Amino acid sequence: MAKDSSFDVVSTVDMQEVDNAYQQTARELTQRYDLKSSGATIELSKADATITVVAPADFVARQVIDVLNGRLVKRGVDLKSLSWDAPQAASGGSVRVVGHVVQGIDKECSKRISKDIRDLKLKVKATIDDDKLRVTSASKDALQEVISYLRAADYGIPLQFTNYR
């Protein structure tokens, strides 16, 4: 029999693209008329993979987030890869909103993906390996069916398919 074929299901974000979108947003904050004198700031922490928006009001914070989302989409970053916390009161009557860049597939989501793959009743095997899933099968057609199914399903995170062999 032929050797088993496989692929990995991962969820990764190119942090350089996130940094580029952050830089463009920070530049636009200093140039755009309605945001220039608002006192809104944006910070990126690459180590923690967080984006912090500080603004005088929730409305202004949402405007900055909308600008950032537009830049991220133009740079090819999926918006599902960002999860925003609820606005928190900060010093001086301002509002702080923290966004987290989601890297990898958490255990709960990987178990759900694995269960959905098993429910397809195809001759494939899905194994959880830290923050990724490895799907193996003798049939490449079955692997293609799994990929098309996972593309159509929504798990709340962007999925990429790598190491297809």
C-alpha positions as CSV (number, residue, x, y, z in Angstrom):
1,M,0.0,0.0,0.0
2,A,1.1,3.6,-0.6
3,K,2.6,5.7,2.1
4,D,0.1,7.8,4.2
5,S,-0.4,11.4,3.2
6,S,-0.9,14.1,5.8
7,F,-1.3,17.8,6.4
8,D,-1.2,20.1,9.4
9,V,-4.0,22.4,10.5
10,V,-2.5,25.5,12.1
11,S,-3.6,29.0,13.1
12,T,-0.7,31.5,12.7
13,V,-0.5,35.2,12.2
14,D,2.3,37.0,10.5
15,M,3.4,39.5,13.3
16,Q,5.3,41.6,10.8
17,E,2.1,42.3,8.9
18,V,0.4,43.2,12.3
19,D,3.3,45.5,13.0
20,N,3.0,47.2,9.6
21,A,-0.7,47.7,10.1
22,Y,0.0,49.1,13.6
23,Q,2.6,51.6,12.2
24,Q,0.1,52.7,9.5
25,T,-2.6,53.2,12.1
26,A,-0.3,55.2,14.4
27,R,0.7,57.4,11.5
28,E,-3.0,58.0,10.6
29,L,-3.8,59.0,14.2
30,T,-1.4,61.9,13.8
31,Q,-2.7,62.9,10.4
32,R,-6.4,62.4,10.4
33,Y,-8.4,65.5,11.2
34,D,-11.0,63.9,13.5
35,L,-8.4,61.8,15.4
36,K,-5.4,64.2,15.4
37,S,-6.3,66.2,18.6
38,S,-8.4,63.5,20.2
39,G,-5.6,62.2,22.4
40,A,-6.0,58.6,21.3
41,T,-2.9,56.4,21.3
42,I,-2.2,52.9,20.1
43,E,0.6,50.6,21.3
44,L,1.8,47.2,20.1
45,S,3.6,44.7,22.4
46,K,5.2,42.1,20.2
47,A,6.4,40.1,23.2
48,D,2.8,39.7,24.6
49,A,1.2,39.9,21.2
50,T,-1.2,42.6,22.4
51,I,-2.5,45.8,20.9
52,T,-3.6,48.5,23.4
53,V,-5.8,51.4,22.4
54,V,-6.2,54.3,24.8
55,A,-8.8,57.0,24.0
56,P,-10.8,59.7,25.8
57,A,-14.1,57.9,24.9
58,D,-15.3,54.5,23.9
59,F,-16.5,56.0,20.5
60,V,-13.0,57.3,19.7
61,A,-11.5,53.9,20.7
62,R,-13.9,52.1,18.3
63,Q,-12.8,54.5,15.5
64,V,-9.2,53.7,16.1
65,I,-10.0,50.0,16.1
66,D,-11.9,50.4,12.9
67,V,-8.9,52.1,11.3
68,L,-6.6,49.3,12.5
69,N,-9.0,46.6,11.2
70,G,-9.0,48.3,7.8
71,R,-5.2,48.3,7.7
72,L,-5.1,44.6,8.9
73,V,-7.5,43.5,6.1
74,K,-5.4,45.4,3.5
75,R,-2.3,43.6,4.7
76,G,-4.0,40.2,4.5
77,V,-4.4,39.5,8.3
78,D,-7.7,37.8,9.2
79,L,-9.7,39.7,11.7
80,K,-10.6,36.5,13.5
81,S,-7.0,36.4,14.7
82,L,-7.7,39.4,17.0
83,S,-9.8,39.1,20.2
84,W,-10.7,42.4,21.9
85,D,-11.4,42.8,25.6
86,A,-14.2,44.9,26.9
87,P,-13.4,48.6,27.3
88,Q,-11.9,49.4,30.7
89,A,-11.8,52.8,32.5
90,A,-8.3,54.2,32.6
91,S,-6.7,57.2,34.3
92,G,-8.0,60.7,33.5
93,G,-11.4,59.5,32.4
94,S,-10.0,57.7,29.3
95,V,-10.9,54.3,28.0
96,R,-8.4,51.4,27.4
97,V,-9.2,48.5,25.0
98,V,-6.8,45.6,24.8
99,G,-6.7,43.3,21.8
100,H,-4.9,40.0,21.8
101,V,-3.4,38.4,18.7
102,V,-4.4,34.7,18.8
103,Q,-1.7,32.3,17.8
104,G,-2.2,28.6,17.6
105,I,-5.2,26.4,18.2
106,D,-6.3,26.0,21.8
107,K,-7.1,22.5,23.2
108,E,-10.8,23.1,23.3
109,C,-11.0,24.1,19.6
110,S,-8.6,21.4,18.5
111,K,-10.8,18.8,20.2
112,R,-13.9,20.2,18.5
113,I,-12.1,20.1,15.1
114,S,-11.0,16.6,15.7
115,K,-14.5,15.5,16.6
116,D,-15.9,17.1,13.5
117,I,-13.3,15.3,11.3
118,R,-14.3,12.0,12.9
119,D,-18.0,12.7,12.3
120,L,-17.3,13.0,8.6
121,K,-16.9,9.1,8.6
122,L,-13.9,9.3,6.3
123,K,-10.8,7.1,6.7
124,V,-8.7,9.8,8.2
125,K,-6.9,10.1,11.5
126,A,-6.6,13.5,13.3
127,T,-4.0,13.8,16.1
128,I,-3.6,16.8,18.4
129,D,0.0,18.1,18.7
130,D,0.3,21.1,21.0
131,D,-1.2,24.0,19.1
132,K,-1.8,22.2,15.7
133,L,-3.6,19.2,14.3
134,R,-2.1,16.6,12.1
135,V,-4.5,14.8,9.7
136,T,-3.3,11.6,8.0
137,S,-4.9,9.2,5.5
138,A,-3.9,6.8,2.8
139,S,-6.2,8.6,0.4
140,K,-5.4,12.1,-0.8
141,D,-9.0,12.6,-1.9
142,A,-10.2,12.1,1.7
143,L,-7.7,14.7,2.9
144,Q,-9.0,17.1,0.2
145,E,-12.5,16.5,1.5
146,V,-11.4,17.3,5.1
147,I,-9.7,20.5,3.9
148,S,-12.8,21.7,2.0
149,Y,-15.0,20.9,5.0
150,L,-12.7,22.8,7.4
151,R,-12.6,25.8,5.1
152,A,-16.4,25.9,5.1
153,A,-16.7,25.5,8.9
154,D,-16.3,28.4,11.3
155,Y,-14.3,27.9,14.5
156,G,-13.7,31.5,15.4
157,I,-10.1,31.4,14.4
158,P,-8.4,31.5,11.0
159,L,-7.1,28.1,9.9
160,Q,-4.2,27.4,7.5
161,F,-3.3,24.0,6.0
162,T,0.5,23.4,5.9
163,N,2.9,20.5,5.2
164,Y,0.6,18.8,2.7
165,R,2.4,15.6,1.7
